[in-house]
Amino acid sequence: MSRPVDVVLNLAPVEPTQLDALLGLIRPGGVLVNTTVWMPAPTDEERGVRGIDLFVRSDAAQLSHLVELIDGGELRVEVARRVPLAELPALHADAAAGALPSGKVVVTPGA
């Protein structure tokens, strides 16, 4: 990699030193997202690189209940915009400019 990136997403249970080393790949102001449950994401406050811990609890019963609520019209998710993955940089620019509509944005894999 020849230049820093905005985000590093770590999905693997690596050693703490390996996770710390990922900070060097991220541009100032970027973020390291860590999904491993046994160690927190490091940060680099001097460069403004944030560490975020992201955990998901898979619960089939809870997901089924949400589907029932949606199907029954009791829960509504407002999708304001659908964006192909190729247009993700423009979506981020809109977000930075405060130009996103209210509601959720869905990123789709294709056009």
N, C-alpha and C positions, 0 to 999 in steps of 0.2 A: 504494500500500500504506500503510495507516494504522497498522499495528502490526508489531513485529518477528516474525520467524518462527524456528522451531527449527533448520531446515536449509535451506541453499541448495545446490542441485545444479547445477553448471556443466558443460554438455556442449559448449560452443562455444569455439573458439580465439579468445579475446578479448585485447585489449591488457592488459598488467599493471595499468595504472591502473583499467581497468574491473573487473578481478577484485578488486582492492583495495577498490573502491567497494561491492562486494557485502557486505563485512563489516558495513557500516552497516545492512543489512537484517536482521541476525541478532541475536537476543536474547542477553544475557550467558549464557554456558554452552553456547551452540549450536555448530553446526559448518558449515563450508563444505567441500563435497566437490567436488573438481576432477578432471575426467577428461581434460584436455588434457595431452599428454605433454611439451610444451616449456617449461612453467613450473610451479613448485611452488605449491601453495595457500598463500595468506597466512594468518597467524594474528593475533589481537588478544589478546595475553597479559593485558593490563590488564583486559579484560572476560571473559576465559576462553573466548574463541571459538577453537575448534581448526580448523586447516586440514588436510584429509586429501586425499592424492593417490590416486586409484583408477584402476588400469590393468587392462585385460583383454586377454589374448592369445588371439585366436581361433585354435584349432588343431583342425581337423576330425578329424585322425587321433587326437589325444588324446581328444577327446569320444567318438569311435566306440569307442575302447578302454574308456572308462568305462562306456558303454552295454553293452558285452560283459561287463564284470565284474558289472554289476548284473543283467543277464539271466541270467548263469551262477550267480548267488547268491554270488559271491565278494566283492561290495561291497554293503553294505546301508546305506541312508540312512533313519534313523528319523525319521519325521514325527510329532511329538508333538501337533501342533495345526494346524488350518486356520482362518484368520481372514479374513472378508470385509474388503476395503479400508476400508469404512465404519467398521469396528471397530478401525482402527489406533491411534487415541488410547488406547483401553482396553488394547491390547497393550503400548503404550509404558509405560502406568501399571503394568501387571503386571511388566514388565521392571525398572522403577525400584524396585519393591517387592521384587524378588528372587523373584517368584512364577511364573516360567516353568518349565514342566516340562523335563526333559532331553530332548534331541532337537531337531529343526529345526521351525521354525514357517513355514508356507507362507501367504503373503498372496494371496488370490484376488480377482479383479476384481469379482465379484458375490456375491450372498447365497448 
